[in-house]
Amino acid sequence: MPTPSKPLTPAELSALEHAFASDPGSEAYRPLTEAYLANGRFMEAMVVCKKGVKAHPDDPAAKVLLARVYAEQGKDRKALEELAAVLAAFPTFAAANRLAGVLHLRLGERAEGEAALRRAAEAAPDDPEVRDALAKYGIVAAPPPAPPPAVAPPAFPAPAPGGPPVAPRVAPRAAPPAAARAAAAPVSSTGAATAVADQSEEVPLPTPVPSQRVQGRAYAEQLAQKYGTQSFQLPGRARDARSGRRATVVTTVALAVVLATALGGWAMWSKARSARIERVAALLKETTPLVEKDVYPAYVEAGQKAEQILDADPDSLAGHAFLAYVSAIRYAEHGDGDAARALALKHLQAGRALGRHSHLIAAEAYLKLQVGDAAGAKEALDAVLGGDNGAQSAFLTAVLGAVHLRTGDLDAARDALSRAQKQNPGDARTAWLLAEQFRRRGEGYELQASGWYDYALRTQKEHVPSILGKALVLLGRGQSEEPGRAAALVLDPRTGASKPQLALAHAIRGGALAAQGKADDAAKEEAEAAKLDPANPDLPWLVGQRKLRAGDAAGAVEAFQRAVSLDAKRVSLYADLVRALLAKEGGTPQAIDVLKKAITRLGESPRLALLLGDAYRASGDADLARGQYEKAIALGKPFPDARVALARLHRDKNNIPGALVELTQAIDEYGAGGAGGAAVAYVEKADVERARGAKREVLEDLYGKALELDPANCDALWNAGKLEFDAGKLTEKAKARLETYTKACPRAPHVAEAGKMLGR
């Protein structure tokens, strides 16, 4: 009972698993079963092998492999039952006889074991496994039967004139060996063997040869190439209609094989089929990394490769899935319009008729999300990922994170994307989505956003979405040089950016120019951006950010309202609109009204409750503010951002103990990975401690903890440096913090004072 000599690596085993999942009717079941057996994973080997038997009912090798699975578990009698069914139909099948012989001998049934091994030796005298078994148990193979005596060629008498042709006389054939007759004899209901001496031996049963003998590591690589597998194929049956279709195909193929053999064309047919498989395999191998790049030119090229795959094999599940996915992404994110959507829908439907593939499900989710059906997108994903039997797909988990991000559920997005990133840490798109989630949280999360953008760029150095995202973070912090360089890089024709990306690059360059005091040039860039992508809410959002930084609250409100009108379901846009309204004189009632309407439209959410609490606090209604903060905490379960806001409300009312309780719990809820949010909580806690007269050492410790989590936290940099300055000493560490403050926080209120402390 051989097993692979060397266990497969996790990557090789994963390739086999994904190849089998993509097409359970393929030959992938065989090496996957072998691999599971080698690892002692008997239950999985059983499940996979039984599916292989079901998909290949006419292949005796599948049943022999299932018998091996039973034998490896010590279920020898069950294994022999499987082998008996095989040997009844294929009495000379060497592999079945060899395994039956070993099992009989293991059970102490010497006579049956010797007979089976001798039958195996008669059928395959040169098989090394058969020879090894004979040697192990001290059995001598029976000598080959003597050749039949030579018989003179029969005479063919001439037919009588006008009469029928005379049939030639055929010499009798030698009787088969007794062992073979015994194995071939069917068993009656009483157990007695029926006579077989009169049976015709004109067409002896051949020893069947498995259709795929390549196994182990080499086959794992072959299948990975053939199916384009990484983490994309999903277990599951095709639609019910496919079972009948498959049966028809199998029957047709069987007839084709018989006809081709009869006509002597088998070699040509096999060669053509192999060439097609190799062609598809090569194209899939090229397509997968293009899809993973997550850049527009690669998506275009991947679509072309997928079309070539379908030209070679119109029934390629992976071909339809990849073409549906890249078309959906080009429609949803790159502005390729209704033609891309129609292409995605066409191949989504064609792929569904063939089976399940994660890129089909992702395509469906992105298409629904783009037309505003976020609930439908989640439903499509939950059907695969949800429940106790949900698939573990890093790719689809990341898609779910993208859906949550689009709907403004930042916490759910973070959770899903973090899971996906742990499962597949080298995926640039997942890292970018994580960065986007942190960027949309706003102040206090810039460091985490930048870190994930950098991570994505280390994985894929030309990842345009991450280049633009990091530029937005830096621009938001008042920096202009690096965002300007990033915009120039994306605008370079060699980058191959899509229209929406070019538009965003123009808007970023406009923001950088505005920060440098070049208002007219900035306006031109923003106008060019709007012309390229008039429906992109990020463009008026950027204008609003610029105007708010410049102190033009009314202009910022107008720009943010435009952004909300383009994407009324993005909670982060409401957050910026409310911030601008609160900065505008007399804008607080309007902010409250905007949030109430948003909650009516989008439903209750912890972030909207937090924003409404902020609006009530700005209006001076502490009780309503507290009610909203507590609602946000209850909805978030947990929601530490709301605890920090509640602590500020307590501090406003001089409730120092209440503020400290909320901040301590918020820090605990943020956890060690809370970074930006936890840093803000530490700064707030320092302010509360300062209000009750805490010692300088306590404050230094709290600011230090904040800077450990977020080295670019402006409030912590300023206060930590000022503490030492006020104490009459300014260490090199304090000087470095103030220096960072002046560079990283150019619009902060104490920049000029920090410069004086540094002797400027």
N, C-alpha and C positions, 0 to 999 in steps of 0.2 A: 504494500500500500504506500506508494511513493508520495512524498510531498516535496515542494520546491526546496532545493538544496540550501538556498539562502533567502531569508524572509525579505519581502519587498520593503522598500522605504515607505514612510507615510505618504510621500508625494506620488509614488508609483501605485500604491494601494488606492489612493484617492482617484487617480486617473481611471483605474479599473472600475471603481464604484460609480463614478460619474458616467462612464461609457455604458455600463449596464443600465443605470437609471435612465439614460436617454433613449435606450432601445432595449427593453427587456427581452425582445425576441431575437437579439443578435447572439453571436458566439461569445460575447463578453462574460456570460455566466460561468463558462468553464474555468478560465484562469482566476476569476474572482473567487469561485468556490475553493480552488486549490490554495489560494492565498489565505482565505479564512481558515482552512484546515491547518495550514502551516502555523498559524497563530493561535490555534486552539479555540477559535471562535465558532463552535459547532452549530449553535442555533442559527447564526447568520448564514453559515455554509448551507445548512438545511433549507432555509427559506429561498436562497438564491438558486440552489440546485433544483429544487422542486419547480421553480418558475422556468428553469431551463428545460426540464423534462416536459413541462406543459407546452412550451413553445416549440420543442423539437420532438414530437411524439414518435417519429419514425427513425430517430437516431438512437441506436442501442447504447452508444457511448455515454449518453446523458444518464440513462438508468444505471449503468455501471458506476458512474461517478456518484450517483445518489447512494448506491450500495456501499461505496467507500466511505461516504459520510456516516452512514450507520455503523460501519465497521470500526471507524476511528473512535466512535463513542462506546465501543464494546457491545453494540447491538448486533451480534453476529447472525442470529436467526432472522432478524428483520432484513439484514443485508442479503442473506441467502434467498429470501422470498423475492426480492427484487431481481436477483440474478437468475432465478428459475424462470421468471417471465421472459427475460432476455434470451436464455438458452433454448427455451421452447421455440422461439422464432428464429434464432441465429445459433444453431448448435455448434458451429465451428468458430465462434467469436473468441479469439484468443484471450483478450483482456477479461472477458466474463469468466471463462474457464479457469484462468490463472487465479483470479480473486476467489472464485468458488472453492478451488482446491486449497488455497491457503486457509480459508475460513473453516472448511471441513476438518483440516488437519489441526487447526487451533482448537476445535471442539472435540478432538480425539476420534474423529471419524476417518480412520486411516484409509480404508478401501475407497470411499467416495472421494477423498482428497487426492489419492494417487491417480484415480481414473480421470478426474478433472484436469490435473496438471498434465497428464499425458495427452489429453485432447488438446490442451493449449499448445503443447510441444508439436503435435501433428500439424496444427494450423499455422504456427509461427515458430518454426525450429530455430530461427536466428534471433528471436527476441531476447535481449539480455535479461529482462526481468523474469521471463519464463525460465531461462537457464539458471538464474540465481535461486529461484524458488525450488527447482528440482534439486539443486546442489544442497540447499539449506536443509531439505527434509530427506536427503539421501535416496532420491527416486531416480531410477534410470528410465529415460524416455524409451518408449517402445520403438523397435526398429521400423523403418518405413516398409510398407507392404511391397511384396515382390511385384515387379511390373507384369502386366498381363502378357500372355504369349502373343507373339506376332501373328497377325491374321492377314492372310492374303487379301488384296483388294477385291471386293466383290465384282462379279461380272455383271454387266448391264446388257441383258438381252435386248435385241432390237424389238420395238413394238410391232405388233402385227399390223399390216396395212389397214389403215382406217380405224384401228382400235385404240383404246386408251393407253397412255404410257404405263409401263410396268414399273412398280415401285422397287427400288433397290433393297437388297437384303442387308440388314445392319447387324454387325457382330454384337453379341451380348457384352455389356459392360461388366467389369469386375465388381463384385459386391463391395460396399464401403466397409471400413473397419468396424468391428463389433462395437467398440466404444462410441463411434460416431452414430451407429444405428441406435444404440441405447439412448444417447442424448437427444436424438431427433424424434424418438418415439413419443407420441402424445400419450398422456396418462388418462385412463378411463375413470369413471366414477368409482370403480372399485380399487383403483390404484394399479391395475395390471396394464402392462404395455401392450399396445396393439401391434400387430405384425406390420413390418415395413418392408419385407423382402420384395413385395410386388410394386413398391412405389417407384416411379420413374426417376432416374438419376441423370436425365438428359441435360438439365441445367442445375448443377450443384450450387448450393448457397455459398456465396463468397464471404470472406471475412471482411466485415464493414470497416471502413477507414474513417475516423472522425474527420469532419470537414475542416476543422482548424486544429492543427497540432502544435502551433506556436504558443508557448505558454510563458508564465512568469514575467520577468522584467521586460523582455523584448516585446511581449504582447501588450503589456501595460503601456509602453511607449507608443506602439502602433495604434492602440485604441484611442489614446489621448489625442493623437494626430487625426485619426479618422473622424472622431466626433467633436473635435474642437473643445475638449473638456478642460475646465479649470474648476469652477464652482457653480456651474450653470444648470446642468441637467437635474431634473427632479424626478423622484420616483412617482409612479402612478400609471394607470392604464390610459390608453387612448379612449376616445369615445366609443360607445357600444357599437356604432356603425362600423368601426374599424375592424372589429374581430371578424365580421363576415368578409370584409374586404381583404383582410390578411389571408384568410383561408383560401379565397379565390386566387390571390397572388401566389400562395404556396403551391396550389394545384397547378397553376399555369406554369410556374417555374419547373415543377416536377415533370410536366409534359415536355417542356422545352428541353430539359436535360435528356430525357429518353430519346426525343427526336434527334437532338444534336449528336448523341452517342451513336444512334442507329445510322445516321448519315455520315459519321466520321468527322463531325465538326465540333466536337467537344473542346478540343484544344483551342480552336479559334474563339469559341464563345467564352471560355474561361479567361483567355488572354484579354479579350475586350472588357470583360467585367472587372478584371484586376486593374486594368489601366484606368477605368472609370473611378474605381475606389481610390486608387492612388492619387488621381487628379483631385477628387473631392477632399481627400485627406490633406493634401498639400495646401489647398486653398483654405481649409478650416484652420490649419496651423498658422497661416498668415493672417487670417481674419481676427482671431481671438486677441492677440496683442494690440491690434489696431483699435478694437473696441475699448480695451482697457486704458488706452492713452487718454481718453476723454478730452480730445481736442478736435476742433471742427474738421480740419483736413483729414485726420485719421478716420472720422466717421464717414466722410465722403468716400474714402478709399475702401473702407470696410463694406459699405453698401455695394460698391462695384464688385468686390470679391464675392459677396453673398449672391449677387446676381449670376456670377460665373458658376458658383456652386450649383445653383438651381438650373442653369443651362445643362450641366453635366448630370444632375440628378434632381428632377422636379419634385421628388418625394423626400428631399433632405429636410428633416425637422430643424436641424441647426441652421441650415441656409435660410429657411423662412423666419426662424426666430431672430437671427441676427439682423436680417433686413428689416423686419418689423421694428425691432428695437432702435436701430440707428436712425430709421426714418422718424420714429416717434420723438427721439431726442432732438433731431434736426428741426422738427415742427415745434416742439415745446420750448426749446432753449436757444435755438439758433435762427429763428425767423424764416425758415424755408417755406412756410405757407401751406396752403391747402393741398398742393401736389404731394408734399411729404406726408401729410396726414392721410391722404387717400392711399398712398403706397403702404403706409404702416397698417392701415385697416385691412387692406387686401391680403397682406402676408400674415397678419394676425389671424385672420379667418382660415387661411390655408394651413397654417401651422397647427391650429387647434384641431383640425381634422386628422392630424398625424400623431399627436401626443402632447406631452407637457414639457415645457422648457422654461426656465426661469426668465429668459429674455422676452418670451411671449407675455408672461404675466407682468413684467416690468413695462413693456410697451403699452399694455392695456391700462396700467395704472397712470402712466405719464399722459396718455391721451385723454383719459377722464379728468385728470387734474387740470390739464390745460383748458378744458372747456368748463371748469368750475365745479366738476362733480368730485369733490374730495372724498365724500362718503363712499362713492362707487369705487374710487381708487383704493381706499382702505379695505373695502370689502373684498376686492380682488386679491389683495395681498394677504388679508387675514384668512382667506380660504385655504391658503397654502401654509402660512406661518402659524396660524392660530391653533389652539387646542393641544391636547396631550400628544397627538400624533403629528404635530406640525413639523414641516421640513426645517432643517437647520441650514439656511442659506444666507451667508454673509451678504451676498449681492442683493437679495430681496429685502433683507433687513435694512440695508442702506437705502433702498428705494422707499421703504416705509418711513425712514427718517426724513427723506426728502419731502414726502407728503406732509408729515407733521410740521416740517419747517415752513412749507408753503402756507399752511393754514394758521401759522403763528403759535402753535403749541411747542414752544421752545424746549420745555423740559422733556416732553415725550420724544422730540427730535433728538435731544442729547442722549437719552437713554438708548434709543434704537441705534443711533450712529455709533455710540461707544461699543455696543455689543458687536456691531458689524466690523468695527475697526479691530477689535480683539481677535475676531475670527479670521480676518484677512488684513493684517497690518500693512501690507504693501500696496494697498489700493489708493491711488491719488484722489479719486473722486470722493471716496468716503472721508478722507482727511479734509478735503475742501469743504464738504458739507458740514463737518464738525466745526470748522473755522467760521463758516457762514452763520451757524447757530450762535456761536459766541459773539460774533460781531453784531448781530441783531439785538443782543441783550443791552448793548450800549456801554456807557461809562463803567469802568471797573473790569471789563472783560476783554479789553484790547490786547493784553499780553497773551491770553489764551488763544484768541483768534489769530494773532500773528504767529504764534508757535505752530498752530495746525496748518496755516498757509505755508510756513517754512517746511514743515514735514511733507506736505504734498509736493512741494517743489524739489525736495531732495529725492522723492520717489520718481517724479516726472518733471524734469527741470523746465520743460516748455509748457507746463500746464497753465494755459492762459487764464482760466477762471481764478486760479490762486494768485497769479500775478496781479490781476485787477483787484481781487479782494484785499490783498495786503496793502495795495496802494490806497484803497478806501480807508483802511484803519489808520494809516499814517497821515492821510489828508485830514481825517477827523481830529487828529491830535495837533493839527496846525503845521505839519511839515509839508514842504512843497517840492523839494529837490528830488527825492526818491520817487514820489508819486509821478512827477513829471517824466522821469526816466522810464518808469514802468509804462506810462501811456505811450511814449515814443516807441518802445519796444513792440507793444501790441499793434500800433498803427503801421509798423513796418510791413509792407506787402509780403515779405518772406515768411512772416509768422502765420499767415493764412487764417486770421481771425474772422469770425462770422460777423454779420452786420450788427447784431446786438452788442457783440464784444467791441467792435469798432466804435459804436455809439457811446458805450460806457467809457472807453479810453478817451474819446473827445471830451466827455463831461469831466473826467478826472483831470485832464490837462487844463480844462477851464477852471476847475477849482484850484489847481496849483498856481495858475497865472493870477487868479484873484488874490491868493494869499501873498503874491509878490507885488500887489498893487497895480496889476495890469488889467483893469476892469473891462476895457473895450475888447482886448484880445480874449478875455475869458468869456464875454458874451458871444463872440463869434464861435468859439468852440462849443458852447452850450447849444447854440442854434444849429450847428452842424450835427450835434448828437441827436437833437429832437427830430431833425429831418431824416436821419438814418433809421431811427427806431421810435416813431411817435407813440407807440403803445407801451413803452417800457416804463413802469412806475419808478424805477431806480433813477431815471434821469431828472424828473422834477424833484425827487427826494434829495438828490445831490444839490440841486439849486437851493432847496430849502435849508439844507445844512449850511451851505455857504452864507446865505443871508442871515441865518440865525447867529452864526459866528460873528458876522459883521454888525450885529445889533439891530438888524432890520426884522423885527418880529412879525410885523404885518406882512412883509414880503415872504417871509418863511411860511407863515400860515397859508398864504395863497398857493405856494408851491407844494406844500404837504397835502393840501386839499386836492390838488390835481393828482398827486400820487395815489391818494386813497380812492379817487374816482376811477383810476385805472386798475387798482387791485384792492377791492373793498374787503377782502378777507385776510389781509396781512396785518396781524396785530401790531407788529413793530412800527408800521406806518402810523397807526393811531397814536402810539406812544410818542412819536416825534411831533405829530400834529398837536397833541395835548401840551407837550413841552413848549411849543411855540405859542400856543394860546395862553398859557400861564405866564409866559414872558411878555405878552402883549397887554398893554393897559386895558383893563376892563374885559379881558378875554376869559376870565375864570368861568362865568356862567355858560359861555359857549362851549368850553371844554367839557363841562358836566353834561351838557346836552348832547355833544358828539359821542361821549362814552355811553350814555344811556341808549342812544340809537344803535350804537355798535353792538351792545349787549343784546338788544332786541333782535338784531340781524344775525349775529354770530352765536348767540347763546352765552351762558355764563362760562367764564374762564378765570383762573386765578390771576392772570396778568391784567385782564381788563378790570377786575375788581381792585387790584393794586393801583392801577391808574386812576380809577374813580375815587379811591381813597385819597390819593395825592391831590386830586382836584378839590375834593371837599376840604382837605387840610388847608389848601391855598385860599379857599373861600372863608376860612375861619370856623368851620363847623367841625369841631373835634369829635363830637359824638358820631356823626355820620361817617367821618373818616375812619374812626376806630372800627365801626361796624363793617366797613368794606375791607379793611386790613384783616380782620378776623375771618371774614368770608373767604378771602384769598388764601389764608392759611388752611382753612377747612377744605377748600377745593384742591389745593396743591398737594397736601398730604405727603411730604412736607413742602413748604414754600418759604425758604429762609429769607428771600428778598422782602417778603411782606413783614417778617419779624423785624428786620432792620428798619423798615418804614414805621412800624408800630413803636419801636424804640425811640425813633425821632419824635413821634407824637408824645410819648411819655416825657421825653426831655423838655419839650416845649412847655409842658405843664409842671416841670420841676419834679417829676416822679422818677428820681434817680434809681431807686431799687427796681421799679418796674422796667425801666430801660435796660438795666444790667441783666435782668432775668431774660428778656427777649434776645439781647445780643449774645449772651452766653449760649442760649439754645440755637440761635441762628448759626453761630460758628460751629457748633456740634453738628447741625444738619448739613452745612456745607461740606463738612468732612475735610480730610487731608487734601483732597483734590479740588476743593472749592475755589482755589486761586483767586480770581478777581473779585467774586462776590464775598469770599471770606476776608479778603484784604480790606474791602470797604467796611465790613463789620468790625474789624480790629480798629480801623481809624475812628469809626463812630464810638466804639467803646472807649478809646483814648479820650475823645472829646467829653464823654460822660464822666469819666474818671477825673478829668481836669476840672469839670464843673463842681465836683465835690471835694476838690483840693488834694488830689492824689499826689504822691511824691514823683519827682522827675524820673526816678528809676523805673517806676511803674509805667509811665507814659513812654519812655524810651523802649521798654520791652514790647509794648503793644505796637508802636510804630515799626519796630524791627520785625515783628511777626508779620505785619502787613507787607513790608518790603520783601520778606522772604517769599511770599506768595505772589506778589506783583511788584517787581523792582521798578516799574514805571508808574506806580501810583502817585499822582501829583501831590495830593494832600499829605501822604506819609512822607514823601521826600522833603517837602517844605517844613513840616512840623518837626521832623527828626533833626533836620539841620538847624532850625531856629532854636530848638531846646539847648543845643550845645553852645550856640552863639550867645544866648541869653545867660548861660552859666559862666560866660567869660572865657570860654575856650572853644576853639574850632579845629577839631582833629582833621586829619587827612580824609578819614571816612566821611565826616560831616561835609567837608568841602566837596568831595566827590558827589554826595547826594544833592547838594545845592547846584552843582554844575549840571548834573543830569536834569534837575528840575528846570533850569533855564533853557535847556535844549529840547527836552521831551515835552515840556508844557509851555510853549511860547505865549499862549493866550491866558495863562493862569494869572490870578490877580496879584500875586506877590513876586512876579519875575523881576521887576525893577529893584525891589528891596533885596532880593537874593543876590542880584548883581552887586549891590553896594556892600553886602556882607563879604563878598568875594574880592572886594577891593577894586571893582571896575569903575 
